[in-house]
Amino acid sequence: MVIGCPWCGARFDAVMDSPAGNRIYTEDCPVCCQPIEFCITTDACNNLTRITVRRENE
């Protein structure tokens, strides 16, 4: 999945595993190395419904 960094605007491929339920995790941008918070939302069948990225601690 292509993600846009909320810090520098760089676009990069982010690998998402199959999450079990909703979760939040942090990954550094491969370009500017700033922390990006990924918020993953799934439905009752654990199908991915939404991914939100934002600056960590925002």
C-alpha positions in Angstrom: 0.0 0.0 0.0 1.4 3.4 -0.9 1.5 5.9 2.0 2.3 9.6 2.1 4.5 10.7 4.9 2.7 13.4 7.1 6.1 15.0 7.8 7.9 15.3 4.4 5.3 14.2 1.9 7.3 11.4 0.5 5.3 8.5 -0.9 6.5 4.9 -0.1 5.2 1.4 0.0 4.1 0.3 3.4 3.7 -3.5 4.0 0.6 -4.2 6.1 0.2 -7.7 7.6 -3.3 -9.0 8.3 -4.2 -7.4 11.6 -6.4 -9.1 14.0 -8.7 -6.3 15.1 -8.1 -2.5 15.3 -4.6 -1.4 16.2 -2.1 1.5 16.2 1.6 1.2 15.6 4.5 3.4 14.7 6.9 3.1 11.8 9.6 5.5 10.7 9.5 7.2 7.3 12.2 5.6 5.1 13.0 9.1 3.7 13.1 11.6 6.6 13.1 9.0 9.5 10.4 10.8 11.4 7.9 8.6 13.3 4.5 7.9 11.6 1.6 6.6 13.5 -0.6 4.1 11.6 -4.1 3.6 12.8 -5.6 0.4 11.3 -9.4 -0.3 11.5 -11.0 -3.6 10.6 -14.5 -4.9 10.5 -16.0 -7.9 12.5 -14.4 -10.3 10.0 -11.0 -8.7 10.3 -11.2 -7.2 6.8 -9.2 -4.0 6.5 -11.6 -1.0 6.4 -9.4 2.0 7.0 -5.8 3.1 7.4 -5.0 6.5 8.8 -1.5 7.9 9.0 -0.5 10.9 11.1 2.5 12.4 12.9 3.3 10.6 16.1 1.9 12.5 19.2 -0.4 14.6 17.1 
